[in-house]
Amino acid sequence: MCEVVFMKAPICDFVKKYCADGALRLHMPGHKGACFLGVEQRDITEVEGADVLYSDGEGIIAESELNAGRLFGTKKTLYSTEGSSLCIRATVYLCAMLARELGREPLILSARNAHKAFLSALALVDAHVEWMFSSDEGGIVSCRVSAEALEEKLSGMKEKPVAVYITSPDYLGNEADVRGLAEVCHRHGVILAVDNAHGAYLKFLPESRHPIDLGADICCDSAHKTLPVLTGGAYLHISNRAPALFAEMAEHAMQLFASTSPSYLILQSLDMANLYICDGYRERLAALCYEVADLKKRLEEKGFSVVGDELAKLTVATKGYGYYGHEVARLLWEKGFVCEFSDPDYVVMMFTPEIDRGGIRALADTLCSIERRGEITEGAPSAPCAERVMSVRQALMSSSREVAVEDACGEVLASATVSCPPAIPIVVCGERIDEHAIACFKYYGIEKCRVVKK
Ligand SMILES: Cc1ncc(COP(=O)(O)O)c(C=O)c1O
C-alpha cells in the first residue's frame, strides 16, 4: 500500500554488489568472506562506499535510516546494532545534556520496572534517578503509572526532573497510557522517554500504538524483538516535538557508547525490514492479531487468565489455573513450544506474522489439554522500596563481593541483580538489602548478589 515503490534497501544493494564484484578483502573481518557459518560473505565492515555508522553523513546508512524515519514518522531514527541497550545509554546521555543546557540537575523520574541497561546508563552518565512505584500485581515486572499519579508526583517535586522514563509495553504486555503521561510531562516542561523495546510493531497496527505517535519525545525499539530483524537490531527514535538538541546530538550520543565495529549483517537486516514493512506488512500483522485474539478467547473460555494489552503477545497468569508459570512453560517445552519468559506467576509467548499458523492452533490445543488444578493463592511480592544509601554510580564503582542472598541483609547492593529475562533489577544498586528484598530475590530464583565491600 505504501512507500515500497519509492523505497530502496541501499545497504543490502551495496553489499550485494560488493560481493558480486569479488574484490580481494584486504580488510576486516578476518574471515575474508569465506564460508564458516554461511553468512560471512555479506559480513563486511566500513569499507569505501559502505558509509560509517553515526557519521551524520549522506551515505547508504544515512539513506536507510531516513527510510526508517519515514516509516516511523520521526524527526530522526538511528540504527543500533547493539540492541535497545545502546539506545537507552544514548537517551540518558541526551537527557543529561538537556538538563545541562537548561541549568537543571540530570534527574530522571522513572517507573521502577526499568531494564538494567537504564541503571548502567545512569552510572555512566552520572545522572540521578527518583523511582515511581505502583500497586500493580505483576511483581517486579510491571509498574503501571497513571497520568493522575504522575501529575501528583510531578506537582509535588520541588526539583523537577528533566525527563520521565517509562517502560511500555512491559515484559507482560501491559501498555502505559503514553498519551496521558506525555500530556502531563509536557505541561510540566519535562521530556517523556519510553523504553519501547518490546513495541516496534505497534507502529504498524491498523491504528498506531507506537509511543512516538502517542506523544513520547524519544524512544528505543528493539527491532529484533518483534520485527523480522537479526538479534541486536534496534532503533533510537526522536520525535518531531523533542527539543532540537536531541536530533542534533543523537549521532554523537550513540557513537559515544557504541562499538566502532557495527555488524553489517544487522545493518542489512534493518535495511531490508524497511522494504519488508512496506510490502503488505500491516495487513499481515492485522491478520496475525486476529488469530492471537482468537487464541486468547479460547484460553479464557477454558478458564485461563489472560493478562496484558498487547495484541501480539500472550501472557497467561497461571496460578488461578493451579500452576506456576514455570510449570506451564516446562509442559509446553516438553511438547516443542519454547516460551519467551516465565516466572512463578506468568508465562509469556510472543507472536509475529512470521510464525507458523498451524503452530498457533497446536499451541491452543496443547494449552487447553492441560488439566486444571486447584488455585495457587500465594501472590507475588511487591517491588522492594529499599533505603538508598549511595548513588547507582557510587555503588557500581565500589569494590564489591559476592554473597548468598540470605547473608545479604543490611548490606548495600553493588550491581544490578536480575534474572534474565526480564533483566529488571529487584533492588537497585546503592540500596540497602532488607528482609523483604531477600524474600523477593528468593521468589525470583536469585541465590547470589554482589554487595559493596565495607
Ligand atoms: C524492557 C526492555 N528494555 C530494554 C531491553 C534491552 O534490549 P536489547 O536486548 O535490544 O538491548 C530489554 C531486553 O530484553 C527489555 O526487555
The ligand as an SDF file (V2000), in Angstrom:
LIG
                    3D

 16 16  0  0  0  0  0  0  0  0999 V2000
   12.0930   -3.6700   28.5410 C   0  0  0  0  0  0  0  0  0  0  0  0
   13.4380   -3.8890   27.9200 C   0  0  0  0  0  0  0  0  0  0  0  0
   14.2200   -2.8390   27.6690 N   0  0  0  0  0  0  0  0  0  0  0  0
   15.4300   -2.9640   27.0960 C   0  0  0  0  0  0  0  0  0  0  0  0
   15.9170   -4.2100   26.7560 C   0  0  0  0  0  0  0  0  0  0  0  0
   17.2580   -4.3130   26.1110 C   0  0  0  0  0  0  0  0  0  0  0  0
   17.0540   -4.5450   24.7550 O   0  0  0  0  0  0  0  0  0  0  0  0
   18.1710   -5.1670   23.8140 P   0  0  0  0  0  0  0  0  0  0  0  0
   18.2620   -6.6110   24.1660 O   0  0  0  0  0  0  0  0  0  0  0  0
   17.6410   -4.9200   22.4490 O   0  0  0  0  0  0  0  0  0  0  0  0
   19.4450   -4.4450   24.0930 O   0  0  0  0  0  0  0  0  0  0  0  0
   15.1340   -5.3490   27.0020 C   0  0  0  0  0  0  0  0  0  0  0  0
   15.6320   -6.6770   26.6580 C   0  0  0  0  0  0  0  0  0  0  0  0
   15.0300   -7.6770   26.8590 O   0  0  0  0  0  0  0  0  0  0  0  0
   13.8650   -5.1870   27.6050 C   0  0  0  0  0  0  0  0  0  0  0  0
   13.0740   -6.2290   27.8880 O   0  0  0  0  0  0  0  0  0  0  0  0
  1  2  1  0
  2  3  1  0
  2 15  2  0
  3  4  2  0
  4  5  1  0
  5  6  1  0
  5 12  2  0
  6  7  1  0
  7  8  1  0
  8  9  2  0
  8 10  1  0
  8 11  1  0
 12 13  1  0
 12 15  1  0
 13 14  2  0
 15 16  1  0
M  END
$$$$
